[in-house]
Amino acid sequence: MKNAINQFLREEDGVSAIEYGLLAGLIAVAIITTVGLIGGKLNDVFVIIKTKLDGVAA
């Protein structure tokens, strides 16, 4: 019984899975933040271009 408990405490497979999960979560947050920031600025650029093209067409 003592050997089984010691083996369970030495096992690190679960720890690796948790680390990979945390890493994937952090990467997802970084991507979402970046896309949100760039998306808003990109929308502003397209609005400016549309406004200038409307002025040329008129």
TAPEGI-V447855 format. One record per residue. N is the residue number from 1. RES is the residue in one letter. SS is DSSP state (A for helix, B for strand, O for the rest). PHI is phi in whole degrees, -180 to 180 (999 if undefined). NEAR is the number of other ideal C-beta (glycine too) atoms within 10 Angstrom. Layout:
N;RES;SS;PHI;NEAR / N;RES;SS;PHI;NEAR
This chain:
1;M;O;999;5 / 2;K;A;-63;6 / 3;N;A;-64;7 / 4;A;A;-65;8 / 5;I;A;-67;9 / 6;N;A;-63;10 / 7;Q;A;-65;9 / 8;F;A;-62;9 / 9;L;A;-70;8 / 10;R;A;-84;7 / 11;E;O;-69;9 / 12;E;O;-120;9 / 13;D;A;-64;7 / 14;G;A;-64;9 / 15;V;A;-64;9 / 16;S;A;-64;9 / 17;A;A;-64;10 / 18;I;A;-65;10 / 19;E;A;-64;11 / 20;Y;A;-64;10 / 21;G;A;-64;10 / 22;L;A;-64;10 / 23;L;A;-63;10 / 24;A;A;-63;10 / 25;G;A;-64;10 / 26;L;A;-65;10 / 27;I;A;-64;10 / 28;A;A;-62;10 / 29;V;A;-64;10 / 30;A;A;-63;10 / 31;I;A;-66;10 / 32;I;A;-63;10 / 33;T;A;-64;10 / 34;T;A;-63;10 / 35;V;A;-64;11 / 36;G;A;-63;10 / 37;L;A;-68;10 / 38;I;A;-69;10 / 39;G;A;-61;10 / 40;G;A;-65;9 / 41;K;A;-69;9 / 42;L;A;-65;11 / 43;N;A;-63;10 / 44;D;A;-61;10 / 45;V;A;-63;9 / 46;F;A;-67;9 / 47;V;A;-65;10 / 48;I;A;-63;10 / 49;I;A;-63;10 / 50;K;A;-63;10 / 51;T;A;-63;9 / 52;K;A;-69;10 / 53;L;A;-69;10 / 54;D;A;-64;9 / 55;G;A;-68;8 / 56;V;A;-72;6 / 57;A;A;-69;6 / 58;A;O;-79;5
